[in-house]
Amino acid sequence: MIEMQPPEPPELEPDKIRALIDYADRMAAFMEAEMELAGQLGRATPESDLNELVEGWRFTAQGLRDSYDGRF
C-alpha cells in the first residue's frame, strides 16, 4: 500500500484567510440574489440558473475553513 499525506495549505495570514472565505460567501449570496431578481423580473432562463456556481462558492468557502482546521 502506498502511503500518501495530503498537501498542507499554504501559510497565510489569518486576515487573508478570513478575506478569502468572506469573498466566497459573498459571491454565493450575490449569485443567489441575481437568480432571485431574475425570477422576480420574469427573466429567469436556464442560463440564469446559477445554482451550480453558488454551490461551488459554498464548497470553496467550506474547503478553506476545513483546510485551516475550522479556525475561521
Backbone atoms as SQL, in Angstrom:
CREATE TABLE atoms (id INTEGER PRIMARY KEY, chain TEXT, resi INTEGER, resn TEXT, atom TEXT, x REAL, y REAL, z REAL);
INSERT INTO atoms VALUES
  (1, 'A', 1, 'MET', 'N', 0.831, -1.178, 0.000),
  (2, 'A', 1, 'MET', 'CA', 0.000, 0.000, 0.000),
  (3, 'A', 1, 'MET', 'C', 0.885, 1.253, 0.000),
  (4, 'A', 2, 'ILE', 'N', 0.515, 2.198, -0.810),
  (5, 'A', 2, 'ILE', 'CA', 1.265, 3.448, -0.890),
  (6, 'A', 2, 'ILE', 'C', 0.717, 4.403, 0.166),
  (7, 'A', 3, 'GLU', 'N', 1.611, 4.912, 0.979),
  (8, 'A', 3, 'GLU', 'CA', 1.195, 5.878, 1.989),
  (9, 'A', 3, 'GLU', 'C', 1.431, 7.283, 1.460),
  (10, 'A', 4, 'MET', 'N', 0.382, 8.054, 1.469),
  (11, 'A', 4, 'MET', 'CA', 0.473, 9.429, 0.989),
  (12, 'A', 4, 'MET', 'C', -0.154, 10.348, 2.019),
  (13, 'A', 5, 'GLN', 'N', 0.412, 11.500, 2.158),
  (14, 'A', 5, 'GLN', 'CA', -0.119, 12.524, 3.045),
  (15, 'A', 5, 'GLN', 'C', -0.757, 13.621, 2.191),
  (16, 'A', 6, 'PRO', 'N', -1.876, 14.155, 2.631),
  (17, 'A', 6, 'PRO', 'CA', -2.472, 15.254, 1.866),
  (18, 'A', 6, 'PRO', 'C', -1.576, 16.483, 1.945),
  (19, 'A', 7, 'PRO', 'N', -1.641, 17.319, 0.937),
  (20, 'A', 7, 'PRO', 'CA', -0.840, 18.539, 0.974),
  (21, 'A', 7, 'PRO', 'C', -1.333, 19.475, 2.074),
  (22, 'A', 8, 'GLU', 'N', -0.433, 20.230, 2.614),
  (23, 'A', 8, 'GLU', 'CA', -0.763, 21.225, 3.632),
  (24, 'A', 8, 'GLU', 'C', -1.168, 22.527, 2.931),
  (25, 'A', 9, 'PRO', 'N', -2.133, 23.252, 3.487),
  (26, 'A', 9, 'PRO', 'CA', -2.482, 24.541, 2.887),
  (27, 'A', 9, 'PRO', 'C', -1.331, 25.522, 3.071),
  (28, 'A', 10, 'PRO', 'N', -1.253, 26.507, 2.191),
  (29, 'A', 10, 'PRO', 'CA', -0.172, 27.483, 2.328),
  (30, 'A', 10, 'PRO', 'C', -0.328, 28.288, 3.608),
  (31, 'A', 11, 'GLU', 'N', 0.787, 28.729, 4.128),
  (32, 'A', 11, 'GLU', 'CA', 0.760, 29.589, 5.311),
  (33, 'A', 11, 'GLU', 'C', 0.318, 30.982, 4.870),
  (34, 'A', 12, 'LEU', 'N', -0.820, 31.388, 5.363),
  (35, 'A', 12, 'LEU', 'CA', -1.342, 32.716, 5.059),
  (36, 'A', 12, 'LEU', 'C', -1.674, 33.411, 6.362),
  (37, 'A', 13, 'GLU', 'N', -1.650, 34.715, 6.313),
  (38, 'A', 13, 'GLU', 'CA', -2.037, 35.489, 7.485),
  (39, 'A', 13, 'GLU', 'C', -3.526, 35.262, 7.744),
  (40, 'A', 14, 'PRO', 'N', -3.934, 35.177, 9.002),
  (41, 'A', 14, 'PRO', 'CA', -5.338, 34.919, 9.318),
  (42, 'A', 14, 'PRO', 'C', -6.320, 35.869, 8.635),
  (43, 'A', 15, 'ASP', 'N', -5.951, 37.161, 8.518),
  (44, 'A', 15, 'ASP', 'CA', -6.867, 38.097, 7.867),
  (45, 'A', 15, 'ASP', 'C', -7.041, 37.794, 6.390),
  (46, 'A', 16, 'LYS', 'N', -6.026, 37.242, 5.749),
  (47, 'A', 16, 'LYS', 'CA', -6.125, 36.859, 4.334),
  (48, 'A', 16, 'LYS', 'C', -7.051, 35.654, 4.179),
  (49, 'A', 17, 'ILE', 'N', -6.943, 34.708, 5.094),
  (50, 'A', 17, 'ILE', 'CA', -7.804, 33.526, 5.050),
  (51, 'A', 17, 'ILE', 'C', -9.254, 33.951, 5.256),
  (52, 'A', 18, 'ARG', 'N', -9.479, 34.787, 6.257),
  (53, 'A', 18, 'ARG', 'CA', -10.840, 35.277, 6.517),
  (54, 'A', 18, 'ARG', 'C', -11.389, 36.020, 5.308),
  (55, 'A', 19, 'ALA', 'N', -10.549, 36.816, 4.649),
  (56, 'A', 19, 'ALA', 'CA', -10.984, 37.573, 3.477),
  (57, 'A', 19, 'ALA', 'C', -11.372, 36.643, 2.329),
  (58, 'A', 20, 'LEU', 'N', -10.615, 35.590, 2.116),
  (59, 'A', 20, 'LEU', 'CA', -10.943, 34.638, 1.056),
  (60, 'A', 20, 'LEU', 'C', -12.253, 33.909, 1.350),
  (61, 'A', 21, 'ILE', 'N', -12.448, 33.506, 2.591),
  (62, 'A', 21, 'ILE', 'CA', -13.693, 32.836, 2.976),
  (63, 'A', 21, 'ILE', 'C', -14.870, 33.796, 2.813),
  (64, 'A', 22, 'ASP', 'N', -14.693, 35.027, 3.261),
  (65, 'A', 22, 'ASP', 'CA', -15.742, 36.026, 3.145),
  (66, 'A', 22, 'ASP', 'C', -16.085, 36.288, 1.682),
  (67, 'A', 23, 'TYR', 'N', -15.081, 36.361, 0.833),
  (68, 'A', 23, 'TYR', 'CA', -15.306, 36.579, -0.593),
  (69, 'A', 23, 'TYR', 'C', -16.144, 35.455, -1.182),
  (70, 'A', 24, 'ALA', 'N', -15.802, 34.218, -0.870),
  (71, 'A', 24, 'ALA', 'CA', -16.558, 33.078, -1.393),
  (72, 'A', 24, 'ALA', 'C', -17.992, 33.104, -0.888),
  (73, 'A', 25, 'ASP', 'N', -18.183, 33.417, 0.388),
  (74, 'A', 25, 'ASP', 'CA', -19.536, 33.516, 0.950),
  (75, 'A', 25, 'ASP', 'C', -20.338, 34.620, 0.270),
  (76, 'A', 26, 'ARG', 'N', -19.700, 35.768, 0.055),
  (77, 'A', 26, 'ARG', 'CA', -20.396, 36.892, -0.582),
  (78, 'A', 26, 'ARG', 'C', -20.727, 36.612, -2.039),
  (79, 'A', 27, 'MET', 'N', -19.843, 35.900, -2.742),
  (80, 'A', 27, 'MET', 'CA', -20.128, 35.536, -4.133),
  (81, 'A', 27, 'MET', 'C', -21.344, 34.615, -4.211),
  (82, 'A', 28, 'ALA', 'N', -21.434, 33.662, -3.300),
  (83, 'A', 28, 'ALA', 'CA', -22.597, 32.767, -3.276),
  (84, 'A', 28, 'ALA', 'C', -23.870, 33.578, -3.037),
  (85, 'A', 29, 'ALA', 'N', -23.831, 34.481, -2.075),
  (86, 'A', 29, 'ALA', 'CA', -25.006, 35.302, -1.764),
  (87, 'A', 29, 'ALA', 'C', -25.380, 36.204, -2.937),
  (88, 'A', 30, 'PHE', 'N', -24.384, 36.783, -3.595),
  (89, 'A', 30, 'PHE', 'CA', -24.624, 37.659, -4.745),
  (90, 'A', 30, 'PHE', 'C', -25.305, 36.899, -5.869),
  (91, 'A', 31, 'MET', 'N', -24.803, 35.716, -6.167),
  (92, 'A', 31, 'MET', 'CA', -25.374, 34.930, -7.258),
  (93, 'A', 31, 'MET', 'C', -26.793, 34.459, -6.926),
  (94, 'A', 32, 'GLU', 'N', -27.031, 34.140, -5.669),
  (95, 'A', 32, 'GLU', 'CA', -28.392, 33.787, -5.258),
  (96, 'A', 32, 'GLU', 'C', -29.331, 34.982, -5.451),
  (97, 'A', 33, 'ALA', 'N', -28.861, 36.163, -5.080),
  (98, 'A', 33, 'ALA', 'CA', -29.672, 37.370, -5.251),
  (99, 'A', 33, 'ALA', 'C', -29.932, 37.654, -6.728),
  (100, 'A', 34, 'GLU', 'N', -28.943, 37.414, -7.581),
  (101, 'A', 34, 'GLU', 'CA', -29.136, 37.597, -9.021),
  (102, 'A', 34, 'GLU', 'C', -30.222, 36.673, -9.552),
  (103, 'A', 35, 'MET', 'N', -30.189, 35.405, -9.112),
  (104, 'A', 35, 'MET', 'CA', -31.211, 34.454, -9.562),
  (105, 'A', 35, 'MET', 'C', -32.590, 34.876, -9.079),
  (106, 'A', 36, 'GLU', 'N', -32.683, 35.317, -7.830),
  (107, 'A', 36, 'GLU', 'CA', -33.962, 35.745, -7.273),
  (108, 'A', 36, 'GLU', 'C', -34.503, 36.949, -8.037),
  (109, 'A', 37, 'LEU', 'N', -33.644, 37.912, -8.312),
  (110, 'A', 37, 'LEU', 'CA', -34.057, 39.100, -9.048),
  (111, 'A', 37, 'LEU', 'C', -34.525, 38.740, -10.458),
  (112, 'A', 38, 'ALA', 'N', -33.803, 37.878, -11.133),
  (113, 'A', 38, 'ALA', 'CA', -34.206, 37.454, -12.475),
  (114, 'A', 38, 'ALA', 'C', -35.585, 36.802, -12.437),
  (115, 'A', 39, 'GLY', 'N', -35.842, 36.006, -11.402),
  (116, 'A', 39, 'GLY', 'CA', -37.158, 35.387, -11.256),
  (117, 'A', 39, 'GLY', 'C', -38.247, 36.409, -11.009),
  (118, 'A', 40, 'GLN', 'N', -37.963, 37.386, -10.151),
  (119, 'A', 40, 'GLN', 'CA', -38.947, 38.419, -9.838),
  (120, 'A', 40, 'GLN', 'C', -39.274, 39.275, -11.053),
  (121, 'A', 41, 'LEU', 'N', -38.268, 39.480, -11.901),
  (122, 'A', 41, 'LEU', 'CA', -38.469, 40.298, -13.102),
  (123, 'A', 41, 'LEU', 'C', -39.033, 39.487, -14.268),
  (124, 'A', 42, 'GLY', 'N', -39.245, 38.210, -14.050),
  (125, 'A', 42, 'GLY', 'CA', -39.757, 37.353, -15.119),
  (126, 'A', 42, 'GLY', 'C', -38.726, 37.069, -16.193),
  (127, 'A', 43, 'ARG', 'N', -37.463, 37.173, -15.838),
  (128, 'A', 43, 'ARG', 'CA', -36.383, 36.972, -16.809),
  (129, 'A', 43, 'ARG', 'C', -35.565, 35.711, -16.538),
  (130, 'A', 44, 'ALA', 'N', -36.091, 34.839, -15.721),
  (131, 'A', 44, 'ALA', 'CA', -35.362, 33.606, -15.404),
  (132, 'A', 44, 'ALA', 'C', -35.274, 32.734, -16.653),
  (133, 'A', 45, 'THR', 'N', -34.083, 32.291, -16.950),
  (134, 'A', 45, 'THR', 'CA', -33.822, 31.401, -18.087),
  (135, 'A', 45, 'THR', 'C', -32.887, 30.304, -17.598),
  (136, 'A', 46, 'PRO', 'N', -32.712, 29.261, -18.385),
  (137, 'A', 46, 'PRO', 'CA', -31.735, 28.240, -17.974),
  (138, 'A', 46, 'PRO', 'C', -30.339, 28.829, -17.758),
  (139, 'A', 47, 'GLU', 'N', -30.001, 29.849, -18.500),
  (140, 'A', 47, 'GLU', 'CA', -28.688, 30.482, -18.355),
  (141, 'A', 47, 'GLU', 'C', -28.556, 31.253, -17.047),
  (142, 'A', 48, 'SER', 'N', -29.683, 31.695, -16.494),
  (143, 'A', 48, 'SER', 'CA', -29.613, 32.449, -15.238),
  (144, 'A', 48, 'SER', 'C', -29.710, 31.536, -14.019),
  (145, 'A', 49, 'ASP', 'N', -29.765, 30.233, -14.238),
  (146, 'A', 49, 'ASP', 'CA', -29.755, 29.284, -13.126),
  (147, 'A', 49, 'ASP', 'C', -28.303, 29.090, -12.701),
  (148, 'A', 50, 'LEU', 'N', -27.944, 29.728, -11.616),
  (149, 'A', 50, 'LEU', 'CA', -26.557, 29.729, -11.150),
  (150, 'A', 50, 'LEU', 'C', -26.352, 28.813, -9.950),
  (151, 'A', 51, 'ASN', 'N', -27.294, 27.891, -9.716),
  (152, 'A', 51, 'ASN', 'CA', -27.206, 27.031, -8.538),
  (153, 'A', 51, 'ASN', 'C', -25.887, 26.269, -8.442),
  (154, 'A', 52, 'GLU', 'N', -25.397, 25.754, -9.558),
  (155, 'A', 52, 'GLU', 'CA', -24.131, 25.011, -9.511),
  (156, 'A', 52, 'GLU', 'C', -22.968, 25.922, -9.129),
  (157, 'A', 53, 'LEU', 'N', -22.982, 27.153, -9.618),
  (158, 'A', 53, 'LEU', 'CA', -21.928, 28.096, -9.247),
  (159, 'A', 53, 'LEU', 'C', -22.041, 28.489, -7.774),
  (160, 'A', 54, 'VAL', 'N', -23.260, 28.691, -7.305),
  (161, 'A', 54, 'VAL', 'CA', -23.469, 29.016, -5.896),
  (162, 'A', 54, 'VAL', 'C', -22.920, 27.891, -5.025),
  (163, 'A', 55, 'GLU', 'N', -23.254, 26.653, -5.375),
  (164, 'A', 55, 'GLU', 'CA', -22.752, 25.517, -4.608),
  (165, 'A', 55, 'GLU', 'C', -21.229, 25.437, -4.675),
  (166, 'A', 56, 'GLY', 'N', -20.653, 25.803, -5.816),
  (167, 'A', 56, 'GLY', 'CA', -19.196, 25.818, -5.948),
  (168, 'A', 56, 'GLY', 'C', -18.549, 26.829, -5.012),
  (169, 'A', 57, 'TRP', 'N', -19.149, 28.015, -4.914),
  (170, 'A', 57, 'TRP', 'CA', -18.613, 29.031, -3.999),
  (171, 'A', 57, 'TRP', 'C', -18.751, 28.595, -2.552),
  (172, 'A', 58, 'ARG', 'N', -19.892, 27.965, -2.234),
  (173, 'A', 58, 'ARG', 'CA', -20.071, 27.455, -0.860),
  (174, 'A', 58, 'ARG', 'C', -19.053, 26.362, -0.545),
  (175, 'A', 59, 'PHE', 'N', -18.831, 25.491, -1.522),
  (176, 'A', 59, 'PHE', 'CA', -17.851, 24.422, -1.361),
  (177, 'A', 59, 'PHE', 'C', -16.462, 25.009, -1.140),
  (178, 'A', 60, 'THR', 'N', -16.135, 26.051, -1.893),
  (179, 'A', 60, 'THR', 'CA', -14.832, 26.705, -1.755),
  (180, 'A', 60, 'THR', 'C', -14.671, 27.298, -0.358),
  (181, 'A', 61, 'ALA', 'N', -15.699, 28.001, 0.116),
  (182, 'A', 61, 'ALA', 'CA', -15.628, 28.599, 1.454),
  (183, 'A', 61, 'ALA', 'C', -15.454, 27.517, 2.508),
  (184, 'A', 62, 'GLN', 'N', -16.233, 26.438, 2.395),
  (185, 'A', 62, 'GLN', 'CA', -16.128, 25.371, 3.385),
  (186, 'A', 62, 'GLN', 'C', -14.778, 24.665, 3.291),
  (187, 'A', 63, 'GLY', 'N', -14.288, 24.487, 2.082),
  (188, 'A', 63, 'GLY', 'CA', -12.976, 23.873, 1.903),
  (189, 'A', 63, 'GLY', 'C', -11.871, 24.687, 2.555),
  (190, 'A', 64, 'LEU', 'N', -11.953, 26.003, 2.432),
  (191, 'A', 64, 'LEU', 'CA', -10.970, 26.864, 3.099),
  (192, 'A', 64, 'LEU', 'C', -11.079, 26.732, 4.610),
  (193, 'A', 65, 'ARG', 'N', -12.311, 26.733, 5.114),
  (194, 'A', 65, 'ARG', 'CA', -12.495, 26.569, 6.562),
  (195, 'A', 65, 'ARG', 'C', -11.899, 25.244, 7.029),
  (196, 'A', 66, 'ASP', 'N', -12.212, 24.174, 6.307),
  (197, 'A', 66, 'ASP', 'CA', -11.725, 22.850, 6.675),
  (198, 'A', 66, 'ASP', 'C', -10.207, 22.759, 6.570),
  (199, 'A', 67, 'SER', 'N', -9.649, 23.367, 5.543),
  (200, 'A', 67, 'SER', 'CA', -8.196, 23.303, 5.337),
  (201, 'A', 67, 'SER', 'C', -7.425, 23.971, 6.460),
  (202, 'A', 68, 'TYR', 'N', -8.038, 24.977, 7.030),
  (203, 'A', 68, 'TYR', 'CA', -7.385, 25.683, 8.122),
  (204, 'A', 68, 'TYR', 'C', -7.978, 25.267, 9.476),
  (205, 'A', 69, 'ASP', 'N', -8.346, 23.995, 9.570),
  (206, 'A', 69, 'ASP', 'CA', -8.803, 23.371, 10.821),
  (207, 'A', 69, 'ASP', 'C', -10.001, 24.071, 11.454),
  (208, 'A', 70, 'GLY', 'N', -10.841, 24.641, 10.649),
  (209, 'A', 70, 'GLY', 'CA', -12.051, 25.267, 11.184),
  (210, 'A', 70, 'GLY', 'C', -11.781, 26.473, 12.055),
  (211, 'A', 71, 'ARG', 'N', -10.597, 27.025, 11.974),
  (212, 'A', 71, 'ARG', 'CA', -10.262, 28.195, 12.804),
  (213, 'A', 71, 'ARG', 'C', -10.986, 29.443, 12.344),
  (214, 'A', 72, 'PHE', 'N', -11.538, 29.380, 11.138),
  (215, 'A', 72, 'PHE', 'CA', -12.135, 30.601, 10.568),
  (216, 'A', 72, 'PHE', 'C', -13.562, 30.381, 10.200);
